[in-house]
Amino acid sequence: TARQLLKGVIAESAARMKVARAILPRAEGGPLGFHLWMRLPAHWDADTYNEAARAQGVVTVSSRDFATAESAENFVRISPVRRPTETASRVD
């Protein structure tokens, strides 16, 4: 049912956030969200950071890509994922 499906999505999101917060304790975001935001030091460029992260297999997106004004705070958005071997509870 839709309710069971929703419970599975919530459980997966919570599991991803738990792992991500253990690795990135200073990142910001809700416990059941799909993304975390990490503030970068002022002297770091988000685009350069994204390129370096991508080279390590981590995809991040600059807060500038989401900004409605010309200036945006120096954040990157991180979307935690789990490896296939790290399965969440399954919905029957």
SERO-4910 file (N, C-alpha, C, O; in steps of 0.05 Angstrom, whole numbers):
BEGIN
 pado doro    nc1    nc2    nc3   cac1   cac2   cac3    cc1    cc2    cc3    oc1    oc2    oc3
  Thr    A     17    -24      0      0      0      0     18     25      0     42     23      4
  Ala    A      5     48     -4     20     73     -5     32     78     23     54     89     25
  Arg    A     18     72     44     28     76     71     53     60     76     72     70     88
  Gln    A     54     35     67     77     18     70    101     29     54    124     29     63
  Leu    A     95     38     30    115     50     13    127     75     26    152     78     27
  Leu    A    110     92     37    119    116     51    137    109     75    157    121     80
  Lys    A    129     88     90    145     80    113    173     71    104    193     76    117
  Gly    A    174     57     81    200     49     70    217     72     62    242     72     67
  Val    A    205     92     49    220    116     41    231    131     65    253    140     66
  Ile    A    214    134     86    222    147    110    245    132    124    264    144    133
  Ala    A    243    106    125    264     90    138    290     92    122    312     95    134
  Glu    A    289     92     96    313     95     79    326    122     83    350    124     86
  Ser    A    309    143     83    319    170     87    333    173    114    355    184    116
  Ala    A    320    162    135    331    164    162    358    149    164    377    158    176
  Ala    A    360    126    151    385    110    151    407    125    137    430    125    146
  Arg    A    400    137    114    420    153     99    430    176    115    454    181    117
  Met    A    412    190    128    420    214    144    437    205    168    455    220    175
  Lys    A    430    183    180    446    174    203    475    169    195    494    177    209
  Val    A    479    156    173    506    151    163    520    177    155    543    182    162
  Ala    A    506    194    141    517    220    132    525    237    156    546    250    156
  Arg    A    508    238    176    514    255    200    538    244    216    552    259    229
  Ala    A    542    218    215    565    206    229    591    215    215    612    218    228
  Ile    A    589    218    189    613    226    173    616    257    173    638    267    174
  Leu    A    594    271    171    594    300    168    577    313    191    555    323    185
  Pro    A    587    312    215    570    322    238    563    351    237    543    359    250
  Arg    A    577    367    222    571    396    221    552    403    198    544    426    196
  Ala    A    545    384    182    526    389    160    499    395    171    491    385    192
  Glu    A    483    411    157    457    419    165    435    406    149    439    401    125
  Gly    A    413    400    162    390    387    148    373    372    167    382    364    189
  Gly    A    349    367    159    330    352    176    337    323    178    350    312    160
  Pro    A    328    309    199    335    281    203    322    262    182    331    240    179
  Leu    A    301    271    169    287    255    149    289    266    122    274    258    104
  Gly    A    307    285    118    309    298     92    324    281     72    333    259     79
  Phe    A    327    291     48    342    276     27    369    289     21    385    278      7
  His    A    374    313     33    398    328     28    409    340     53    394    346     72
  Leu    A    435    344     54    448    359     75    462    383     62    469    382     39
  Trp    A    464    404     77    479    428     68    503    431     86    501    430    110
  Met    A    526    435     73    551    439     88    562    466     81    568    472     57
  Arg    A    567    483    101    579    509     97    609    505     92    622    490    106
  Leu    A    619    518     71    647    517     65    661    542     77    649    563     80
  Pro    A    686    539     84    701    562     93    701    584     72    699    578     48
  Ala    A    702    609     80    700    631     61    721    630     39    716    639     17
  His    A    744    620     45    766    619     25    764    596      6    780    593    -12
  Trp    A    743    579      9    739    557    -10    719    565    -31    699    578    -25
  Asp    A    724    557    -55    705    561    -77    688    536    -81    699    514    -84
  Ala    A    662    539    -81    643    516    -82    647    500   -108    646    476   -108
  Asp    A    652    514   -130    655    499   -156    681    482   -155    681    460   -165
  Thr    A    702    493   -144    727    478   -142    723    454   -123    733    432   -128
  Tyr    A    709    459   -101    703    438    -82    687    416    -96    693    392    -92
  Asn    A    667    424   -111    650    404   -125    667    386   -144    663    362   -145
  Glu    A    685    399   -158    702    384   -177    720    364   -161    723    341   -170
  Ala    A    731    373   -139    748    355   -123    732    332   -111    741    309   -110
  Ala    A    708    339   -101    691    318    -90    683    298   -111    683    274   -106
  Arg    A    675    307   -134    667    289   -156    690    270   -164    685    247   -170
  Ala    A    715    280   -163    738    263   -169    741    240   -149    753    220   -155
  Gln    A    729    244   -125    729    224   -104    704    207   -104    700    190    -86
  Gly    A    686    212   -123    661    197   -124    638    208   -108    618    194   -104
  Val    A    641    233    -99    620    246    -83    609    269   -100    624    286   -109
  Val    A    583    269   -103    570    290   -119    558    311   -100    542    304    -83
  Thr    A    567    335   -103    556    358    -88    547    379   -108    555    379   -131
  Val    A    531    397    -99    521    419   -116    524    445   -100    517    446    -76
  Ser    A    533    466   -113    537    492   -101    510    504    -94    490    501   -109
  Ser    A    509    519    -72    485    533    -64    478    554    -85    455    562    -87
  Arg    A    498    563   -101    492    583   -122    472    572   -143    457    587   -155
  Asp    A    472    545   -146    454    533   -165    425    535   -156    406    530   -172
  Phe    A    420    541   -131    393    542   -120    386    571   -112    363    575   -104
  Ala    A    404    589   -114    400    617   -105    381    632   -123    381    628   -148
  Thr    A    364    649   -111    347    666   -127    358    694   -130    349    710   -146
  Ala    A    379    700   -115    393    725   -117    421    720   -128    430    697   -129
  Glu    A    434    742   -136    461    738   -147    481    728   -127    499    712   -134
  Ser    A    478    736   -102    497    726    -82    484    704    -66    460    705    -59
  Ala    A    500    683    -60    490    661    -44    511    654    -23    535    659    -28
  Glu    A    502    643     -1    521    635     19    538    612      8    530    598    -10
  Asn    A    561    608     20    581    588     10    575    561     22    588    552     41
  Phe    A    555    547     10    547    520     19    548    501     -5    548    510    -28
  Val    A    550    476      1    546    455    -19    524    437     -9    521    432     15
  Arg    A    508    426    -28    487    407    -21    498    379    -26    509    374    -47
  Ile    A    493    362     -7    502    334     -8    478    317     -7    460    320     10
  Ser    A    476    297    -25    454    278    -25    465    251    -17    477    237    -33
  Pro    A    462    243      8    473    218     18    460    194      3    436    193     -1
  Val    A    477    175     -4    467    150    -15    481    127      0    502    131     12
  Arg    A    469    104     -1    481     81     12    488     61     -9    476     60    -31
  Arg    A    509     46     -4    517     24    -22    495      3    -22    481     -1     -3
  Pro    A    493    -12    -44    473    -33    -45    475    -53    -23    455    -65    -16
  Thr    A    499    -58    -12    502    -77     10    491    -67     36    486    -82     55
  Glu    A    486    -40     38    476    -28     62    446    -25     59    436     -3     57
  Thr    A    431    -47     59    403    -46     54    387    -35     77    394    -40    100
  Ala    A    366    -21     71    348    -11     92    327    -32     96    326    -53     82
  Ser    A    310    -28    116    289    -47    121    271    -48     97    264    -27     86
  Arg    A    263    -71     89    246    -74     65    216    -75     72    209    -84     94
  Val    A    201    -65     54    171    -66     57    161    -90     42    166    -93     18
  Asp    A    147   -107     56    135   -131     43    109   -125     29     97   -142     17
***
